[in-house]
Amino acid sequence: MIINVGSKVKEILKLKNITQTQLAKKLGVHKQSLTVWLNGNKNPRIETIAKIAEILNVPIIDLLETKTKNIAKTNSNDTESISRMDLLEEKIKRHEIEIKYLKEEMKRFKQK
């Protein structure tokens, strides 16, 4: 399973009316580096993903999810009616994805 963080970040930038240039500046990276991530050519390091999540005010797991959903509406009054069981199952899936991504990151780090 390949996680494309860039597509999630693009979606959130659009919803929050933040430009790529603004995000790059807040991250302290060149816009070209950000463009590489946003286009899905390469994912940023987990530390950078965490910083992006903080800047965009979204949970890091939202950037690592493989399903598409309205993740940037954290301040919206729109609420969905989800049964408690469905909510817990979704949380488990999200954490499993995050764990898998972190294990892959550790494996790459150990190979250096």
N, C-alpha and C positions, 0 to 999 in steps of 0.2 A: 504494500500500500504506500503510495507516494503522497506526501502531504504538501500541498502548494500553499504556503503561507502568503505568498504575494497576492493571490486572488482574494483572499480574505481581507488583507490590508487594503487593497484597492476598493473593495466594497465599503469598508468602514470609512475610508478617506472621503469617498463620495457622499455617504450619508451624513458625515459630520462636517462637510464642506471645508476640508483641509487639503491643501495642495501637497503634491509630492515634494516640492521645494521646501515647504514649511516643515514637513516631517524630516527630511534629510538634515535640515539645519538643527532641529531639536535633537536628532540622534548624533549629530556631529560627524556625519559621513557625507561623501560626495553624492550628488544626485545620481550620477552614473551607477554607483554601487546600489543605491535604492532601486533604480530602474531594473537592474539585473534581477534583484529579488522579486520585484513586483511582476515581472514578466515570466517568472517561474523558471528562469535559467539556473538559478541556484537559490537555496534557502539560506537565510542568515543564521549565525550561531545562536544557540539557545539563549545566551545572555542578551543578544540583540533583540530577539523575539520578545523577551521579557520587558525590555526597555520600550519597545514599540507598543506592547500591550499597556504599559503604564502611561505612556504619552497619549494613547488613544482612549484611555479609561475603559478598557475591556479586560475581562479575565484572559490570561494567557491561553487557557484551554480553547477559547473561542478561535484563536488563530491557528490552532493545531487540529481542529476538527476537519473531518473529510466531508461531512454533510453540509449542504448549503441551507442557511436559515438566516433570519434577520437578527444577527448577533450584535449589531451596533445600536439597537434601540434600547439601550440600558436605562435611559431616562424617560422613556415613553410610558404613557398611561395605558397603552394597548397591552392587555393581558390575555393569555390563552387559558382555556380550561383544560388542564391536563390532570389525569388521575395521578395520585401519589405514586402508585406503582410505576407508571410510565415515566414519571419524573426521575425516580430512583434508577430505573433501568438506563435512562439516557445519561445520567451522571456516571454510572459505572462504565458505559461505553466510552464516554469522554475521557475518563481517567485511564482506561486501558490504552487509548490512543496516545495520551500524553506519556505514559510509562514506556510504550514501545518507542516513541520518538526519542525519549531521554536515553534509553538503552542503546539505540543506534548512535546517538551522539557520544556516549561513553565509549562505545566500540571504536569509533573513528578517533577519539582522543587517545585511546590506548595504542592505536596503530602508529601514532606519530613518533 
